[in-house]
Amino acid sequence: MKKLTLAALLLLGGISSTFAQAKKEYTVQESSVAATLKYLSSDELEGRLAGSPGLEKAAAYLEDILKKNGVKPYFKTYKDTLTNFDKPTYNVVGYMEGTDPVLKKEFVVFGAHYDHIGLAEDPTGGDNVYNGANDDASGTTTVAELVQYFAKNKNKRSILFCFFSAEEAGLLGSRSLAAKLKAKNFNMYAMLNFEMVGVPMKRDILAYVTGWHMSNMGDKINEYSGKKLVGYLDVEMQYQLFRRSDNYSFYKEFNKPAQTICTFDFENFDYYHKVEDDFEHMNIAAMTHFIQEVIPVADKMVNAPAGDIVMKK
């Protein structure tokens, strides 16, 4: 009996070790990052204005990513119609159920907004498409890569993948969704939002986290990473960035850690809300590296012990 138990333990240990090694060796493909980002920021989508045919095409593309990776719709379909916008437009929402009998009742939300500001009036006949490659096709692409990673792994907590519409109109997509989820007694553990991560910073950190002092999320990201991956930026407080992206909608509804990770620091990108925010101005290699660094952090966030990420009092 002792020999059998020992053998079983060794077998389980080998399986566990192999599983951990498989996670460790996961590689983000630069070609995959480039393909998603290039399509979402293409002229074909005409700037992805909420309620436009271009955004409908982007929604269909993102639905297909969820479907191909076996991610289920959270509602009846992947499309979550906004309740607060004057035209039909949709968040795209999918979920994966966790495996732990207790922790699966908690959700980690990964999100990014996939809308932008549409077309400019340009009587000269020049470029009039606000492609929004950095803002926020880059964040959307990051969440799409997380979908592909988590689809290949079993995880303790449940995950909600959210692509928000109408962020540019005042966080309307996330406000609508967060309110719906709150009404359904959605059990949110934490929310991590990705905003403008297409160009690297020239600093000693890879990215910064908005609302740094509100929770221990930034510290936990660094702990999970095993290095100083993220930090605090003074400009975040100056421009109140915590309140200016979709994390804020979830913070308001749930009063749980809900923050945005970003690499745009007002010094490294000159094309915010300009027609030059194109795919050609993105640093695909740096963005792929960013996603590669984020994946083990996201994995540990989803599999962390209860109460690991908390609000600060």
TORLUMGU-882505 format. One record per residue (C-alpha): residue number from 0; x, z, y; residue in one letter. Coordinates in steps of 0.5 Angstrom, whole numbers, plus 500, padded with zeros to 3 digits. Layout:
NUM; X; Z; Y; a
...
//
This chain:
0; 500; 500; 500; m
1; 506; 502; 505; k
2; 509; 495; 503; k
3; 503; 491; 504; l
4; 502; 495; 511; t
5; 509; 493; 513; l
6; 508; 486; 511; a
7; 502; 486; 515; a
8; 505; 489; 521; l
9; 511; 484; 521; l
10; 506; 478; 520; l
11; 502; 480; 526; l
12; 508; 482; 530; g
13; 511; 475; 528; g
14; 504; 472; 530; i
15; 504; 476; 537; s
16; 511; 474; 538; s
17; 510; 467; 537; t
18; 504; 467; 542; f
19; 507; 470; 547; a
20; 513; 465; 546; q
21; 508; 459; 547; a
22; 505; 462; 553; k
23; 512; 463; 556; k
24; 514; 456; 554; e
25; 508; 453; 558; y
26; 511; 447; 563; t
27; 507; 445; 568; v
28; 507; 437; 569; q
29; 509; 434; 575; e
30; 506; 428; 573; s
31; 499; 432; 572; s
32; 500; 435; 579; v
33; 501; 429; 583; a
34; 495; 425; 579; a
35; 490; 430; 581; t
36; 493; 431; 588; l
37; 493; 424; 589; k
38; 486; 422; 587; y
39; 483; 428; 591; l
40; 487; 426; 598; s
41; 486; 418; 597; s
42; 482; 414; 602; d
43; 477; 413; 597; e
44; 474; 420; 598; l
45; 474; 418; 605; e
46; 476; 425; 607; g
47; 471; 429; 603; r
48; 466; 431; 608; l
49; 461; 436; 605; a
50; 455; 433; 603; g
51; 458; 426; 603; s
52; 459; 421; 598; p
53; 466; 422; 598; g
54; 465; 429; 596; l
55; 461; 427; 590; e
56; 466; 423; 587; k
57; 471; 429; 588; a
58; 466; 434; 585; a
59; 465; 429; 579; a
60; 473; 429; 578; y
61; 473; 436; 578; l
62; 467; 437; 573; e
63; 471; 432; 568; d
64; 477; 436; 568; i
65; 473; 442; 567; l
66; 469; 439; 561; k
67; 475; 436; 558; k
68; 478; 443; 558; n
69; 472; 446; 554; g
70; 471; 450; 560; v
71; 463; 451; 560; k
72; 459; 451; 566; p
73; 457; 458; 569; y
74; 450; 456; 571; f
75; 446; 450; 568; k
76; 451; 445; 570; t
77; 457; 445; 573; y
78; 454; 444; 580; k
79; 452; 450; 584; d
80; 448; 447; 590; t
81; 449; 451; 596; l
82; 443; 455; 599; t
83; 446; 454; 607; n
84; 448; 447; 608; f
85; 443; 442; 611; d
86; 445; 437; 606; k
87; 445; 437; 598; p
88; 452; 439; 597; t
89; 455; 443; 591; y
90; 461; 448; 589; n
91; 463; 446; 582; v
92; 464; 452; 578; v
93; 466; 453; 570; g
94; 468; 459; 566; y
95; 471; 462; 560; m
96; 469; 468; 556; e
97; 474; 473; 555; g
98; 476; 476; 548; t
99; 477; 483; 549; d
100; 470; 487; 548; p
101; 471; 491; 554; v
102; 475; 487; 559; l
103; 471; 481; 558; k
104; 465; 484; 562; k
105; 470; 483; 568; e
106; 471; 477; 571; f
107; 478; 474; 575; v
108; 476; 469; 580; v
109; 480; 463; 581; f
110; 478; 459; 587; g
111; 480; 453; 592; a
112; 476; 449; 597; h
113; 475; 442; 595; y
114; 472; 439; 602; d
115; 475; 437; 608; h
116; 473; 434; 615; i
117; 471; 427; 613; g
118; 473; 421; 618; l
119; 475; 420; 625; a
120; 473; 416; 630; e
121; 478; 411; 631; d
122; 477; 405; 635; p
123; 484; 402; 635; t
124; 483; 400; 627; g
125; 488; 405; 625; g
126; 488; 411; 620; d
127; 482; 414; 621; n
128; 481; 418; 614; v
129; 482; 426; 614; y
130; 485; 426; 607; n
131; 486; 433; 607; g
132; 492; 433; 602; a
133; 495; 440; 604; n
134; 488; 442; 606; d
135; 486; 444; 601; d
136; 487; 438; 595; a
137; 493; 442; 594; s
138; 490; 449; 592; g
139; 484; 445; 588; t
140; 490; 442; 584; t
141; 493; 449; 583; t
142; 486; 451; 580; v
143; 485; 445; 576; a
144; 492; 446; 573; e
145; 490; 453; 572; l
146; 484; 451; 568; v
147; 489; 446; 564; q
148; 493; 453; 562; y
149; 488; 458; 560; f
150; 484; 452; 556; a
151; 490; 453; 551; k
152; 490; 460; 551; n
153; 486; 466; 549; k
154; 485; 472; 555; n
155; 482; 478; 555; k
156; 478; 478; 561; r
157; 473; 472; 563; s
158; 475; 467; 568; i
159; 471; 464; 573; l
160; 474; 457; 576; f
161; 471; 455; 583; c
162; 472; 449; 587; f
163; 468; 451; 594; f
164; 464; 446; 598; s
165; 463; 447; 606; a
166; 469; 451; 607; e
167; 471; 447; 613; e
168; 464; 448; 616; a
169; 465; 456; 616; g
170; 466; 458; 608; l
171; 459; 456; 607; l
172; 460; 454; 599; g
173; 464; 461; 598; s
174; 458; 465; 602; r
175; 453; 462; 598; s
176; 456; 463; 591; l
177; 458; 470; 592; a
178; 451; 472; 594; a
179; 448; 469; 588; k
180; 453; 472; 584; l
181; 452; 479; 587; k
182; 445; 478; 586; a
183; 446; 477; 578; k
184; 450; 483; 578; n
185; 457; 479; 577; f
186; 462; 484; 575; n
187; 468; 482; 579; m
188; 475; 485; 578; y
189; 479; 480; 583; a
190; 479; 474; 586; m
191; 485; 469; 588; l
192; 484; 464; 592; n
193; 489; 458; 593; f
194; 490; 455; 600; e
195; 495; 450; 603; m
196; 500; 450; 598; v
197; 503; 443; 598; g
198; 509; 444; 602; v
199; 514; 450; 601; p
200; 516; 455; 606; m
201; 524; 456; 608; k
202; 523; 464; 607; r
203; 526; 469; 602; d
204; 519; 469; 599; i
205; 515; 463; 595; l
206; 508; 464; 599; a
207; 505; 470; 602; y
208; 498; 473; 601; v
209; 493; 474; 606; t
210; 490; 481; 607; g
211; 497; 484; 604; w
212; 495; 491; 606; h
213; 488; 491; 603; m
214; 490; 492; 596; s
215; 496; 492; 591; n
216; 495; 485; 589; m
217; 501; 483; 593; g
218; 505; 488; 590; d
219; 502; 487; 583; k
220; 504; 479; 583; i
221; 511; 481; 584; n
222; 511; 486; 579; e
223; 508; 481; 574; y
224; 513; 475; 576; s
225; 519; 480; 576; g
226; 521; 478; 582; k
227; 519; 478; 590; k
228; 515; 472; 589; l
229; 510; 473; 595; v
230; 510; 477; 601; g
231; 507; 479; 608; y
232; 507; 474; 614; l
233; 506; 477; 621; d
234; 502; 470; 623; v
235; 497; 472; 618; e
236; 495; 478; 622; m
237; 496; 474; 628; q
238; 491; 468; 626; y
239; 486; 473; 622; q
240; 487; 469; 616; l
241; 484; 474; 611; f
242; 478; 472; 614; r
243; 479; 464; 615; r
244; 478; 462; 607; s
245; 474; 463; 601; d
246; 477; 470; 599; n
247; 473; 473; 605; y
248; 466; 471; 602; s
249; 468; 475; 596; f
250; 471; 481; 599; y
251; 465; 482; 603; k
252; 460; 481; 597; e
253; 464; 485; 592; f
254; 469; 490; 596; n
255; 474; 488; 591; k
256; 481; 485; 591; p
257; 480; 478; 594; a
258; 485; 475; 597; q
259; 489; 468; 599; t
260; 496; 465; 597; i
261; 498; 460; 601; c
262; 505; 457; 603; t
263; 503; 454; 610; f
264; 506; 458; 615; d
265; 505; 454; 622; f
266; 512; 452; 622; e
267; 513; 448; 615; n
268; 507; 443; 616; f
269; 505; 439; 623; d
270; 499; 435; 620; y
271; 494; 441; 620; y
272; 487; 438; 621; h
273; 490; 431; 623; k
274; 490; 424; 619; v
275; 497; 425; 617; e
276; 495; 430; 612; d
277; 497; 425; 607; d
278; 499; 425; 599; f
279; 506; 422; 602; e
280; 507; 428; 606; h
281; 506; 433; 600; m
282; 512; 436; 596; n
283; 510; 435; 589; i
284; 516; 438; 586; a
285; 516; 444; 590; a
286; 508; 445; 589; m
287; 509; 444; 581; t
288; 515; 449; 582; h
289; 510; 454; 585; f
290; 504; 453; 580; i
291; 509; 454; 575; q
292; 511; 461; 578; e
293; 504; 462; 579; v
294; 501; 461; 572; i
295; 505; 467; 568; p
296; 502; 472; 574; v
297; 495; 469; 573; a
298; 496; 470; 566; d
299; 498; 477; 567; k
300; 492; 478; 572; m
301; 487; 476; 567; v
302; 490; 480; 561; n
303; 492; 487; 565; a
304; 489; 494; 563; p
305; 483; 496; 567; a
306; 484; 498; 574; g
307; 491; 495; 575; d
308; 489; 491; 581; i
309; 485; 496; 586; v
310; 483; 496; 593; m
311; 488; 501; 598; k
312; 484; 507; 601; k
//
